[in-house]
Amino acid sequence: MITQLWRGEIELWKTFRLFGVGGGLALGLPIFSAMLALTDVPDDDTALVFIAALGFLFVYLTRVFVGIWRASNKYQGEKAWVVLAKIAVVAGTFNIGLLVVSVLFADTR
């Protein structure tokens, strides 16, 4: 299934809703909720766990975004869904970029 997702061989609605929205929320919400719950700068071990979790989320979302883009190229239905799917991928990629920058340049005083 991972190869099918990467190639865009899974239907656009499934790729977007199940893997993009569902998987993104299932993985992202616990990570970001835990990060927001910390009131102090985390110790080194906790920070490494967060970095690993964010790395996994980054890899997952990269694969999903490529799958959404490719599935939208193969979609034969309403063209508006193709445009909206690609806008969502661009916006999601931009958000990931902001996240990476904020993690890399976080003030740890």
Biopython code that builds the backbone (N, CA, C, O; Angstrom):
import numpy as np
from Bio.PDB.StructureBuilder import StructureBuilder

atoms = [
    (1, "MET", "N", (0.822, -1.197, 0.000)),
    (1, "MET", "CA", (0.000, 0.000, 0.000)),
    (1, "MET", "C", (0.866, 1.260, 0.000)),
    (1, "MET", "O", (0.483, 2.269, -0.592)),
    (2, "ILE", "N", (2.019, 1.214, 0.652)),
    (2, "ILE", "CA", (2.893, 2.388, 0.701)),
    (2, "ILE", "C", (3.383, 2.737, -0.702)),
    (2, "ILE", "O", (3.456, 3.910, -1.065)),
    (3, "THR", "N", (3.716, 1.721, -1.482)),
    (3, "THR", "CA", (4.164, 1.955, -2.852)),
    (3, "THR", "C", (3.020, 2.511, -3.697)),
    (3, "THR", "O", (3.228, 3.413, -4.509)),
    (4, "GLN", "N", (1.824, 1.981, -3.511)),
    (4, "GLN", "CA", (0.658, 2.487, -4.243)),
    (4, "GLN", "C", (0.395, 3.943, -3.886)),
    (4, "GLN", "O", (0.081, 4.752, -4.760)),
    (5, "LEU", "N", (0.522, 4.279, -2.609)),
    (5, "LEU", "CA", (0.332, 5.658, -2.172)),
    (5, "LEU", "C", (1.349, 6.563, -2.852)),
    (5, "LEU", "O", (0.978, 7.610, -3.384)),
    (6, "TRP", "N", (2.608, 6.187, -2.847)),
    (6, "TRP", "CA", (3.676, 6.983, -3.435)),
    (6, "TRP", "C", (3.449, 7.215, -4.934)),
    (6, "TRP", "O", (3.716, 8.297, -5.455)),
    (7, "ARG", "N", (2.956, 6.190, -5.605)),
    (7, "ARG", "CA", (2.741, 6.279, -7.054)),
    (7, "ARG", "C", (1.452, 7.000, -7.423)),
    (7, "ARG", "O", (1.217, 7.271, -8.601)),
    (8, "GLY", "N", (0.617, 7.315, -6.446)),
    (8, "GLY", "CA", (-0.654, 7.966, -6.729)),
    (8, "GLY", "C", (-1.693, 7.008, -7.266)),
    (8, "GLY", "O", (-2.604, 7.417, -7.986)),
    (9, "GLU", "N", (-1.567, 5.734, -6.924)),
    (9, "GLU", "CA", (-2.462, 4.705, -7.436)),
    (9, "GLU", "C", (-3.691, 4.489, -6.558)),
    (9, "GLU", "O", (-4.579, 3.712, -6.909)),
    (10, "ILE", "N", (-3.740, 5.161, -5.441)),
    (10, "ILE", "CA", (-4.914, 5.090, -4.574)),
    (10, "ILE", "C", (-5.807, 6.278, -4.936)),
    (10, "ILE", "O", (-5.318, 7.370, -5.226)),
    (11, "GLU", "N", (-7.109, 6.052, -4.916)),
    (11, "GLU", "CA", (-8.048, 7.103, -5.317)),
    (11, "GLU", "C", (-7.771, 8.400, -4.549)),
    (11, "GLU", "O", (-7.371, 8.380, -3.385)),
    (12, "LEU", "N", (-7.994, 9.522, -5.232)),
    (12, "LEU", "CA", (-7.697, 10.826, -4.646)),
    (12, "LEU", "C", (-8.417, 11.035, -3.320)),
    (12, "LEU", "O", (-7.799, 11.482, -2.354)),
    (13, "TRP", "N", (-9.695, 10.725, -3.252)),
    (13, "TRP", "CA", (-10.424, 10.970, -2.015)),
    (13, "TRP", "C", (-9.862, 10.151, -0.861)),
    (13, "TRP", "O", (-9.785, 10.641, 0.266)),
    (14, "LYS", "N", (-9.467, 8.906, -1.132)),
    (14, "LYS", "CA", (-8.895, 8.068, -0.072)),
    (14, "LYS", "C", (-7.533, 8.605, 0.357)),
    (14, "LYS", "O", (-7.232, 8.693, 1.548)),
    (15, "THR", "N", (-6.724, 8.959, -0.624)),
    (15, "THR", "CA", (-5.393, 9.474, -0.306)),
    (15, "THR", "C", (-5.507, 10.740, 0.526)),
    (15, "THR", "O", (-4.817, 10.888, 1.534)),
    (16, "PHE", "N", (-6.372, 11.649, 0.108)),
    (16, "PHE", "CA", (-6.502, 12.935, 0.795)),
    (16, "PHE", "C", (-7.131, 12.766, 2.172)),
    (16, "PHE", "O", (-6.571, 13.200, 3.179)),
    (17, "ARG", "N", (-8.297, 12.132, 2.207)),
    (17, "ARG", "CA", (-9.045, 12.064, 3.472)),
    (17, "ARG", "C", (-8.450, 11.076, 4.478)),
    (17, "ARG", "O", (-8.290, 11.401, 5.655)),
    (18, "LEU", "N", (-8.126, 9.872, 4.010)),
    (18, "LEU", "CA", (-7.654, 8.856, 4.951)),
    (18, "LEU", "C", (-6.196, 9.067, 5.360)),
    (18, "LEU", "O", (-5.868, 9.097, 6.546)),
    (19, "PHE", "N", (-5.329, 9.211, 4.358)),
    (19, "PHE", "CA", (-3.905, 9.340, 4.667)),
    (19, "PHE", "C", (-3.530, 10.773, 5.038)),
    (19, "PHE", "O", (-2.784, 10.993, 5.993)),
    (20, "GLY", "N", (-4.045, 11.750, 4.285)),
    (20, "GLY", "CA", (-3.688, 13.140, 4.542)),
    (20, "GLY", "C", (-4.315, 13.671, 5.821)),
    (20, "GLY", "O", (-3.617, 14.015, 6.774)),
    (21, "VAL", "N", (-5.633, 13.731, 5.827)),
    (21, "VAL", "CA", (-6.335, 14.303, 6.986)),
    (21, "VAL", "C", (-6.296, 13.347, 8.179)),
    (21, "VAL", "O", (-5.857, 13.719, 9.267)),
    (22, "GLY", "N", (-6.759, 12.116, 7.964)),
    (22, "GLY", "CA", (-6.835, 11.161, 9.075)),
    (22, "GLY", "C", (-5.482, 10.805, 9.658)),
    (22, "GLY", "O", (-5.271, 10.898, 10.868)),
    (23, "GLY", "N", (-4.566, 10.397, 8.793)),
    (23, "GLY", "CA", (-3.228, 10.035, 9.269)),
    (23, "GLY", "C", (-2.467, 11.219, 9.828)),
    (23, "GLY", "O", (-1.760, 11.097, 10.829)),
    (24, "GLY", "N", (-2.614, 12.375, 9.176)),
    (24, "GLY", "CA", (-1.941, 13.583, 9.666)),
    (24, "GLY", "C", (-2.404, 13.976, 11.059)),
    (24, "GLY", "O", (-1.598, 14.337, 11.916)),
    (25, "LEU", "N", (-3.717, 13.900, 11.273)),
    (25, "LEU", "CA", (-4.243, 14.220, 12.604)),
    (25, "LEU", "C", (-3.850, 13.168, 13.634)),
    (25, "LEU", "O", (-3.478, 13.501, 14.759)),
    (26, "ALA", "N", (-3.934, 11.901, 13.247)),
    (26, "ALA", "CA", (-3.609, 10.813, 14.182)),
    (26, "ALA", "C", (-2.155, 10.875, 14.634)),
    (26, "ALA", "O", (-1.844, 10.544, 15.778)),
    (27, "LEU", "N", (-1.271, 11.294, 13.746)),
    (27, "LEU", "CA", (0.144, 11.395, 14.109)),
    (27, "LEU", "C", (0.501, 12.765, 14.675)),
    (27, "LEU", "O", (1.262, 12.864, 15.638)),
    (28, "GLY", "N", (-0.041, 13.808, 14.083)),
    (28, "GLY", "CA", (0.353, 15.158, 14.458)),
    (28, "GLY", "C", (-0.219, 15.661, 15.775)),
    (28, "GLY", "O", (0.488, 16.301, 16.553)),
    (29, "LEU", "N", (-1.489, 15.378, 16.032)),
    (29, "LEU", "CA", (-2.114, 15.898, 17.255)),
    (29, "LEU", "C", (-1.420, 15.462, 18.542)),
    (29, "LEU", "O", (-1.164, 16.303, 19.403)),
    (30, "PRO", "N", (-1.108, 14.177, 18.703)),
    (30, "PRO", "CA", (-0.415, 13.791, 19.933)),
    (30, "PRO", "C", (0.960, 14.451, 20.084)),
    (30, "PRO", "O", (1.357, 14.835, 21.184)),
    (31, "ILE", "N", (1.675, 14.575, 18.970)),
    (31, "ILE", "CA", (3.008, 15.183, 19.024)),
    (31, "ILE", "C", (2.906, 16.643, 19.449)),
    (31, "ILE", "O", (3.592, 17.079, 20.373)),
    (32, "PHE", "N", (2.041, 17.396, 18.766)),
    (32, "PHE", "CA", (1.948, 18.818, 19.062)),
    (32, "PHE", "C", (1.272, 19.086, 20.399)),
    (32, "PHE", "O", (1.605, 20.065, 21.068)),
    (33, "SER", "N", (0.337, 18.243, 20.800)),
    (33, "SER", "CA", (-0.282, 18.397, 22.121)),
    (33, "SER", "C", (0.747, 18.206, 23.229)),
    (33, "SER", "O", (0.767, 18.957, 24.204)),
    (34, "ALA", "N", (1.595, 17.204, 23.073)),
    (34, "ALA", "CA", (2.643, 16.958, 24.072)),
    (34, "ALA", "C", (3.633, 18.116, 24.092)),
    (34, "ALA", "O", (4.083, 18.531, 25.160)),
    (35, "MET", "N", (3.973, 18.639, 22.916)),
    (35, "MET", "CA", (4.912, 19.761, 22.875)),
    (35, "MET", "C", (4.325, 20.997, 23.557)),
    (35, "MET", "O", (5.024, 21.697, 24.290)),
    (36, "LEU", "N", (3.055, 21.259, 23.317)),
    (36, "LEU", "CA", (2.408, 22.427, 23.927)),
    (36, "LEU", "C", (2.222, 22.250, 25.432)),
    (36, "LEU", "O", (2.189, 23.233, 26.172)),
    (37, "ALA", "N", (2.101, 21.010, 25.885)),
    (37, "ALA", "CA", (1.901, 20.751, 27.313)),
    (37, "ALA", "C", (3.162, 21.022, 28.129)),
    (37, "ALA", "O", (3.086, 21.251, 29.336)),
    (38, "LEU", "N", (4.313, 20.996, 27.476)),
    (38, "LEU", "CA", (5.556, 21.266, 28.204)),
    (38, "LEU", "C", (5.636, 22.755, 28.532)),
    (38, "LEU", "O", (5.499, 23.610, 27.657)),
    (39, "THR", "N", (5.857, 23.039, 29.790)),
    (39, "THR", "CA", (5.976, 24.439, 30.183)),
    (39, "THR", "C", (7.422, 24.886, 30.266)),
    (39, "THR", "O", (7.707, 26.080, 30.176)),
    (40, "ASP", "N", (8.331, 23.953, 30.436)),
    (40, "ASP", "CA", (9.755, 24.267, 30.505)),
    (40, "ASP", "C", (10.450, 23.724, 29.263)),
    (40, "ASP", "O", (9.879, 22.934, 28.511)),
    (41, "VAL", "N", (11.664, 24.151, 29.063)),
    (41, "VAL", "CA", (12.486, 23.591, 27.993)),
    (41, "VAL", "C", (12.720, 22.126, 28.329)),
    (41, "VAL", "O", (13.157, 21.812, 29.436)),
    (42, "PRO", "N", (12.434, 21.216, 27.387)),
    (42, "PRO", "CA", (12.583, 19.795, 27.698)),
    (42, "PRO", "C", (14.042, 19.401, 27.883)),
    (42, "PRO", "O", (14.949, 20.049, 27.361)),
    (43, "ASP", "N", (14.248, 18.320, 28.641)),
    (43, "ASP", "CA", (15.607, 17.796, 28.772)),
    (43, "ASP", "C", (16.032, 17.185, 27.428)),
    (43, "ASP", "O", (15.231, 17.073, 26.501)),
    (44, "ASP", "N", (17.288, 16.803, 27.348)),
    (44, "ASP", "CA", (17.829, 16.314, 26.077)),
    (44, "ASP", "C", (17.098, 15.073, 25.557)),
    (44, "ASP", "O", (16.836, 14.965, 24.359)),
    (45, "ASP", "N", (16.773, 14.147, 26.446)),
    (45, "ASP", "CA", (16.096, 12.920, 26.015)),
    (45, "ASP", "C", (14.710, 13.221, 25.453)),
    (45, "ASP", "O", (14.323, 12.676, 24.420)),
    (46, "THR", "N", (13.971, 14.084, 26.130)),
    (46, "THR", "CA", (12.638, 14.463, 25.652)),
    (46, "THR", "C", (12.735, 15.194, 24.329)),
    (46, "THR", "O", (11.935, 14.953, 23.424)),
    (47, "ALA", "N", (13.700, 16.078, 24.207)),
    (47, "ALA", "CA", (13.879, 16.808, 22.953)),
    (47, "ALA", "C", (14.200, 15.847, 21.811)),
    (47, "ALA", "O", (13.702, 16.025, 20.700)),
    (48, "LEU", "N", (15.018, 14.839, 22.066)),
    (48, "LEU", "CA", (15.343, 13.859, 21.025)),
    (48, "LEU", "C", (14.112, 13.057, 20.601)),
    (48, "LEU", "O", (13.948, 12.741, 19.423)),
    (49, "VAL", "N", (13.260, 12.734, 21.555)),
    (49, "VAL", "CA", (12.025, 12.012, 21.230)),
    (49, "VAL", "C", (11.145, 12.875, 20.333)),
    (49, "VAL", "O", (10.583, 12.383, 19.354)),
    (50, "PHE", "N", (11.024, 14.157, 20.662)),
    (50, "PHE", "CA", (10.221, 15.064, 19.833)),
    (50, "PHE", "C", (10.818, 15.222, 18.444)),
    (50, "PHE", "O", (10.086, 15.234, 17.455)),
    (51, "ILE", "N", (12.107, 15.340, 18.360)),
    (51, "ILE", "CA", (12.757, 15.482, 17.057)),
    (51, "ILE", "C", (12.543, 14.217, 16.221)),
    (51, "ILE", "O", (12.288, 14.304, 15.021)),
    (52, "ALA", "N", (12.645, 13.062, 16.842)),
    (52, "ALA", "CA", (12.406, 11.803, 16.128)),
    (52, "ALA", "C", (10.947, 11.712, 15.671)),
    (52, "ALA", "O", (10.667, 11.295, 14.547)),
    (53, "ALA", "N", (10.024, 12.103, 16.549)),
    (53, "ALA", "CA", (8.599, 12.063, 16.192)),
    (53, "ALA", "C", (8.304, 13.035, 15.050)),
    (53, "ALA", "O", (7.561, 12.703, 14.127)),
    (54, "LEU", "N", (8.881, 14.224, 15.112)),
    (54, "LEU", "CA", (8.687, 15.195, 14.036)),
    (54, "LEU", "C", (9.321, 14.701, 12.733)),
    (54, "LEU", "O", (8.780, 14.927, 11.651)),
    (55, "GLY", "N", (10.454, 14.036, 12.842)),
    (55, "GLY", "CA", (11.088, 13.463, 11.661)),
    (55, "GLY", "C", (10.211, 12.405, 11.018)),
    (55, "GLY", "O", (10.073, 12.365, 9.796)),
    (56, "PHE", "N", (9.620, 11.552, 11.832)),
    (56, "PHE", "CA", (8.710, 10.532, 11.311)),
    (56, "PHE", "C", (7.502, 11.182, 10.649)),
    (56, "PHE", "O", (7.089, 10.775, 9.563)),
    (57, "LEU", "N", (6.936, 12.198, 11.308)),
    (57, "LEU", "CA", (5.790, 12.912, 10.743)),
    (57, "LEU", "C", (6.164, 13.576, 9.423)),
    (57, "LEU", "O", (5.374, 13.569, 8.479)),
    (58, "PHE", "N", (7.358, 14.148, 9.350)),
    (58, "PHE", "CA", (7.839, 14.782, 8.125)),
    (58, "PHE", "C", (7.928, 13.761, 6.978)),
    (58, "PHE", "O", (7.477, 14.031, 5.865)),
    (59, "VAL", "N", (8.506, 12.602, 7.256)),
    (59, "VAL", "CA", (8.629, 11.549, 6.238)),
    (59, "VAL", "C", (7.238, 11.069, 5.813)),
    (59, "VAL", "O", (6.973, 10.896, 4.623)),
    (60, "TYR", "N", (6.367, 10.859, 6.778)),
    (60, "TYR", "CA", (5.009, 10.403, 6.473)),
    (60, "TYR", "C", (4.279, 11.422, 5.593)),
    (60, "TYR", "O", (3.717, 11.062, 4.558)),
    (61, "LEU", "N", (4.288, 12.681, 6.002)),
    (61, "LEU", "CA", (3.561, 13.690, 5.242)),
    (61, "LEU", "C", (4.167, 13.936, 3.869)),
    (61, "LEU", "O", (3.441, 14.235, 2.921)),
    (62, "THR", "N", (5.481, 13.817, 3.746)),
    (62, "THR", "CA", (6.106, 13.942, 2.431)),
    (62, "THR", "C", (5.573, 12.871, 1.491)),
    (62, "THR", "O", (5.219, 13.163, 0.348)),
    (63, "ARG", "N", (5.516, 11.647, 1.962)),
    (63, "ARG", "CA", (4.992, 10.543, 1.150)),
    (63, "ARG", "C", (3.523, 10.777, 0.805)),
    (63, "ARG", "O", (3.104, 10.530, -0.325)),
    (64, "VAL", "N", (2.751, 11.246, 1.762)),
    (64, "VAL", "CA", (1.325, 11.488, 1.521)),
    (64, "VAL", "C", (1.139, 12.637, 0.537)),
    (64, "VAL", "O", (0.306, 12.545, -0.364)),
    (65, "PHE", "N", (1.895, 13.709, 0.693)),
    (65, "PHE", "CA", (1.755, 14.847, -0.219)),
    (65, "PHE", "C", (2.100, 14.453, -1.647)),
    (65, "PHE", "O", (1.420, 14.870, -2.585)),
    (66, "VAL", "N", (3.146, 13.656, -1.822)),
    (66, "VAL", "CA", (3.492, 13.173, -3.165)),
    (66, "VAL", "C", (2.357, 12.301, -3.696)),
    (66, "VAL", "O", (1.993, 12.400, -4.868)),
    (67, "GLY", "N", (1.802, 11.452, -2.842)),
    (67, "GLY", "CA", (0.690, 10.594, -3.250)),
    (67, "GLY", "C", (-0.538, 11.389, -3.643)),
    (67, "GLY", "O", (-1.195, 11.066, -4.633)),
    (68, "ILE", "N", (-0.859, 12.425, -2.883)),
    (68, "ILE", "CA", (-2.003, 13.271, -3.214)),
    (68, "ILE", "C", (-1.772, 13.962, -4.554)),
    (68, "ILE", "O", (-2.662, 13.991, -5.404)),
    (69, "TRP", "N", (-0.588, 14.512, -4.738)),
    (69, "TRP", "CA", (-0.269, 15.221, -5.985)),
    (69, "TRP", "C", (-0.409, 14.282, -7.187)),
    (69, "TRP", "O", (-1.030, 14.628, -8.192)),
    (70, "ARG", "N", (0.172, 13.102, -7.065)),
    (70, "ARG", "CA", (0.136, 12.145, -8.176)),
    (70, "ARG", "C", (-1.273, 11.604, -8.406)),
    (70, "ARG", "O", (-1.684, 11.416, -9.551)),
    (71, "ALA", "N", (-2.016, 11.351, -7.329)),
    (71, "ALA", "CA", (-3.394, 10.876, -7.479)),
    (71, "ALA", "C", (-4.258, 11.954, -8.128)),
    (71, "ALA", "O", (-5.153, 11.642, -8.914)),
    (72, "SER", "N", (-3.996, 13.215, -7.806)),
    (72, "SER", "CA", (-4.773, 14.288, -8.427)),
    (72, "SER", "C", (-4.471, 14.406, -9.916)),
    (72, "SER", "O", (-5.342, 14.793, -10.695)),
    (73, "ASN", "N", (-3.244, 14.076, -10.318)),
    (73, "ASN", "CA", (-2.907, 14.079, -11.742)),
    (73, "ASN", "C", (-3.662, 12.995, -12.508)),
    (73, "ASN", "O", (-3.904, 13.126, -13.708)),
    (74, "LYS", "N", (-4.031, 11.924, -11.807)),
    (74, "LYS", "CA", (-4.736, 10.810, -12.443)),
    (74, "LYS", "C", (-6.252, 10.918, -12.300)),
    (74, "LYS", "O", (-6.992, 10.157, -12.924)),
    (75, "TYR", "N", (-6.706, 11.848, -11.492)),
    (75, "TYR", "CA", (-8.137, 11.976, -11.199)),
    (75, "TYR", "C", (-8.910, 12.393, -12.444)),
    (75, "TYR", "O", (-8.505, 13.316, -13.151)),
    (76, "GLN", "N", (-10.014, 11.717, -12.710)),
    (76, "GLN", "CA", (-10.807, 11.968, -13.919)),
    (76, "GLN", "C", (-12.088, 12.745, -13.637)),
    (76, "GLN", "O", (-12.857, 13.016, -14.560)),
    (77, "GLY", "N", (-12.327, 13.100, -12.409)),
    (77, "GLY", "CA", (-13.566, 13.793, -12.054)),
    (77, "GLY", "C", (-13.457, 15.300, -12.193)),
    (77, "GLY", "O", (-12.716, 15.819, -13.029)),
    (78, "GLU", "N", (-14.202, 15.975, -11.364)),
    (78, "GLU", "CA", (-14.276, 17.439, -11.370)),
    (78, "GLU", "C", (-12.887, 18.056, -11.164)),
    (78, "GLU", "O", (-12.181, 17.712, -10.216)),
    (79, "LYS", "N", (-12.515, 18.952, -12.046)),
    (79, "LYS", "CA", (-11.176, 19.571, -11.999)),
    (79, "LYS", "C", (-10.973, 20.432, -10.752)),
    (79, "LYS", "O", (-9.840, 20.656, -10.328)),
    (80, "ALA", "N", (-12.059, 20.907, -10.173)),
    (80, "ALA", "CA", (-11.939, 21.718, -8.958)),
    (80, "ALA", "C", (-11.279, 20.913, -7.840)),
    (80, "ALA", "O", (-10.520, 21.470, -7.047)),
    (81, "TRP", "N", (-11.561, 19.602, -7.768)),
    (81, "TRP", "CA", (-10.957, 18.766, -6.723)),
    (81, "TRP", "C", (-9.462, 18.629, -6.930)),
    (81, "TRP", "O", (-8.698, 18.552, -5.967)),
    (82, "VAL", "N", (-9.047, 18.600, -8.179)),
    (82, "VAL", "CA", (-7.614, 18.532, -8.493)),
    (82, "VAL", "C", (-6.927, 19.797, -7.996)),
    (82, "VAL", "O", (-5.887, 19.735, -7.341)),
    (83, "VAL", "N", (-7.518, 20.940, -8.314)),
    (83, "VAL", "CA", (-6.940, 22.224, -7.909)),
    (83, "VAL", "C", (-6.908, 22.339, -6.393)),
    (83, "VAL", "O", (-5.893, 22.740, -5.823)),
    (84, "LEU", "N", (-8.000, 21.994, -5.740)),
    (84, "LEU", "CA", (-8.053, 22.089, -4.278)),
    (84, "LEU", "C", (-7.063, 21.142, -3.605)),
    (84, "LEU", "O", (-6.443, 21.497, -2.603)),
    (85, "ALA", "N", (-6.917, 19.945, -4.154)),
    (85, "ALA", "CA", (-5.955, 18.992, -3.585)),
    (85, "ALA", "C", (-4.536, 19.530, -3.701)),
    (85, "ALA", "O", (-3.745, 19.418, -2.764)),
    (86, "LYS", "N", (-4.215, 20.111, -4.844)),
    (86, "LYS", "CA", (-2.868, 20.649, -5.032)),
    (86, "LYS", "C", (-2.628, 21.886, -4.180)),
    (86, "LYS", "O", (-1.513, 22.094, -3.703)),
    (87, "ILE", "N", (-3.641, 22.703, -3.981)),
    (87, "ILE", "CA", (-3.514, 23.848, -3.077)),
    (87, "ILE", "C", (-3.243, 23.349, -1.654)),
    (87, "ILE", "O", (-2.408, 23.910, -0.945)),
    (88, "ALA", "N", (-3.947, 22.297, -1.242)),
    (88, "ALA", "CA", (-3.743, 21.738, 0.097)),
    (88, "ALA", "C", (-2.322, 21.197, 0.251)),
    (88, "ALA", "O", (-1.716, 21.344, 1.313)),
    (89, "VAL", "N", (-1.790, 20.575, -0.796)),
    (89, "VAL", "CA", (-0.422, 20.050, -0.737)),
    (89, "VAL", "C", (0.581, 21.199, -0.613)),
    (89, "VAL", "O", (1.517, 21.126, 0.184)),
    (90, "VAL", "N", (0.387, 22.243, -1.392)),
    (90, "VAL", "CA", (1.300, 23.394, -1.323)),
    (90, "VAL", "C", (1.212, 24.045, 0.063)),
    (90, "VAL", "O", (2.239, 24.378, 0.655)),
    (91, "ALA", "N", (0.008, 24.223, 0.575)),
    (91, "ALA", "CA", (-0.160, 24.822, 1.904)),
    (91, "ALA", "C", (0.453, 23.934, 2.985)),
    (91, "ALA", "O", (1.102, 24.432, 3.905)),
    (92, "GLY", "N", (0.249, 22.631, 2.878)),
    (92, "GLY", "CA", (0.831, 21.709, 3.852)),
    (92, "GLY", "C", (2.343, 21.712, 3.810)),
    (92, "GLY", "O", (3.002, 21.653, 4.848)),
    (93, "THR", "N", (2.893, 21.781, 2.612)),
    (93, "THR", "CA", (4.350, 21.842, 2.462)),
    (93, "THR", "C", (4.890, 23.127, 3.075)),
    (93, "THR", "O", (5.927, 23.112, 3.738)),
    (94, "PHE", "N", (4.200, 24.227, 2.859)),
    (94, "PHE", "CA", (4.596, 25.502, 3.457)),
    (94, "PHE", "C", (4.560, 25.416, 4.986)),
    (94, "PHE", "O", (5.467, 25.903, 5.662)),
    (95, "ASN", "N", (3.516, 24.800, 5.521)),
    (95, "ASN", "CA", (3.410, 24.643, 6.976)),
    (95, "ASN", "C", (4.531, 23.777, 7.534)),
    (95, "ASN", "O", (5.075, 24.078, 8.596)),
    (96, "ILE", "N", (4.877, 22.715, 6.833)),
    (96, "ILE", "CA", (5.992, 21.874, 7.281)),
    (96, "ILE", "C", (7.289, 22.683, 7.268)),
    (96, "ILE", "O", (8.105, 22.575, 8.183)),
    (97, "GLY", "N", (7.471, 23.490, 6.228)),
    (97, "GLY", "CA", (8.659, 24.350, 6.166)),
    (97, "GLY", "C", (8.732, 25.286, 7.358)),
    (97, "GLY", "O", (9.797, 25.461, 7.950)),
    (98, "LEU", "N", (7.603, 25.890, 7.714)),
    (98, "LEU", "CA", (7.573, 26.764, 8.894)),
    (98, "LEU", "C", (7.892, 25.993, 10.166)),
    (98, "LEU", "O", (8.599, 26.492, 11.042)),
    (99, "LEU", "N", (7.370, 24.780, 10.265)),
    (99, "LEU", "CA", (7.643, 23.952, 11.436)),
    (99, "LEU", "C", (9.127, 23.629, 11.544)),
    (99, "LEU", "O", (9.716, 23.733, 12.620)),
    (100, "VAL", "N", (9.724, 23.238, 10.429)),
    (100, "VAL", "CA", (11.155, 22.915, 10.434)),
    (100, "VAL", "C", (11.970, 24.124, 10.847)),
    (100, "VAL", "O", (12.885, 24.000, 11.661)),
    (101, "VAL", "N", (11.660, 25.284, 10.307)),
    (101, "VAL", "CA", (12.378, 26.509, 10.659)),
    (101, "VAL", "C", (12.192, 26.831, 12.132)),
    (101, "VAL", "O", (13.147, 27.209, 12.812)),
    (102, "SER", "N", (10.966, 26.683, 12.632)),
    (102, "SER", "CA", (10.729, 27.015, 14.043)),
    (102, "SER", "C", (11.445, 26.051, 14.983)),
    (102, "SER", "O", (11.894, 26.454, 16.057)),
    (103, "VAL", "N", (11.555, 24.793, 14.594)),
    (103, "VAL", "CA", (12.297, 23.824, 15.424)),
    (103, "VAL", "C", (13.795, 24.101, 15.371)),
    (103, "VAL", "O", (14.481, 24.056, 16.392)),
    (104, "LEU", "N", (14.290, 24.385, 14.187)),
    (104, "LEU", "CA", (15.730, 24.627, 14.037)),
    (104, "LEU", "C", (16.189, 25.897, 14.744)),
    (104, "LEU", "O", (17.296, 25.956, 15.278)),
    (105, "PHE", "N", (15.333, 26.905, 14.741)),
    (105, "PHE", "CA", (15.736, 28.193, 15.305)),
    (105, "PHE", "C", (14.980, 28.542, 16.578)),
    (105, "PHE", "O", (14.802, 29.718, 16.895)),
    (106, "ALA", "N", (14.537, 27.529, 17.304)),
    (106, "ALA", "CA", (13.809, 27.752, 18.551)),
    (106, "ALA", "C", (14.733, 28.382, 19.593)),
    (106, "ALA", "O", (15.903, 28.023, 19.717)),
    (107, "ASP", "N", (14.175, 29.315, 20.323)),
    (107, "ASP", "CA", (14.918, 29.961, 21.398)),
    (107, "ASP", "C", (14.870, 29.048, 22.619)),
    (107, "ASP", "O", (13.800, 28.821, 23.183)),
    (108, "THR", "N", (16.015, 28.529, 23.026)),
    (108, "THR", "CA", (16.061, 27.552, 24.129)),
    (108, "THR", "C", (16.660, 28.135, 25.397)),
    (108, "THR", "O", (17.294, 27.426, 26.178)),
    (109, "ARG", "N", (16.458, 29.413, 25.594)),
    (109, "ARG", "CA", (16.982, 30.026, 26.827)),
    (109, "ARG", "C", (16.302, 29.541, 28.048)),
    (109, "ARG", "O", (16.638, 29.968, 29.153)),
]
sb = StructureBuilder()
sb.init_structure("model")
sb.init_model(0)
sb.init_chain("A")
sb.init_seg("    ")
for serial, (resi, resn, name, xyz) in enumerate(atoms, 1):
    if name == "N":
        sb.init_residue(resn, " ", resi, " ")
    sb.init_atom(name, np.array(xyz, "f"), 0.0, 1.0, " ", f" {name:<3s}", serial, name[0])
structure = sb.get_structure()
